[in-house]
């Protein structure tokens, strides 16, 4: 009785060994491009990033410090600038908290349950991606403005939404609420409901199951979504511009304050405030890379 060779047992091994023999050409892989082509593509990518991202970012900092450090710190510490920075942080904090709560609830409902209208709800999640932020701001003006649908009733009750903090929060929440949900829904759907069902069968309540099973499983994706939501909230311009009224020291966020300074030819001051948003972008990039690595490790078998 003859023994079978390794090549007879595993035909793929026979092909690999045949390709290693002299005179037999190895099959070309998907990434086996010529050396010149590969490096040409890499250089084009780096040149594009340097021209349209790195150089403008460097120019922001160069222009901000063009008149020295004293002028830089004077620009970011003047009362109007401090008010814009404070308002931006306040609006972003409120919006992120609201979107985190709503995003968790909506993602949990969409990923873990089957119900009528589910596809419609998913479509609504993507609505801010397809609507211009300026249109979103205009919608809130038409709803809550003095001449809007609810405007007279709000005015009679002395409740101010448009040209005030509530209007800024509403506009920011609208343009940022898909970010957290869009990070959580695919991950929750991939994880399934087996662990939650097992916890409930063992006697755990729904709330306990959420805190001990669901939330720990999605914590890195949740932080990733919060990071993106916060970055967009602090840099939002279009919707906030419509509902703010551009009242200096009251309703101007950092992007609006930068625009006003630039239009008034106060270039150094505008770039100085812009460095704060640029610094946020750099911190966001670093945190994004860290969270992506954590999410990748968490998804490995």
Buried (B, 14 or more C-beta within 10 A) or exposed (E): EEEEEEBEEEEEEBEEEEEEEEEEEEEEEEEEEEEEEEEEEEEEEEEEEEEEEEEEBEEBBEBBBEBEEEBBEBBBEBEBBEBBBEBBBBBBBBBBEBBBEBBBEBBBBBBBEEEEEEEEEEEEBEEBEEBEBEEBBBBBBBBBBEEBEEBEEBBEEEEBBBBBBBBBBBBBBBBBBBBBBBBBBEBBEEBEBEBBEEBBEEEBEEEEBBEBBBEEBBEBBBBBBBBBBBBBBBBBBBBBBBBBBEEEEBBBBBBBBBBBBBEEEBBBBBBBBBBBBBEBBEEBEEBBEBBEEBBEEEEEE
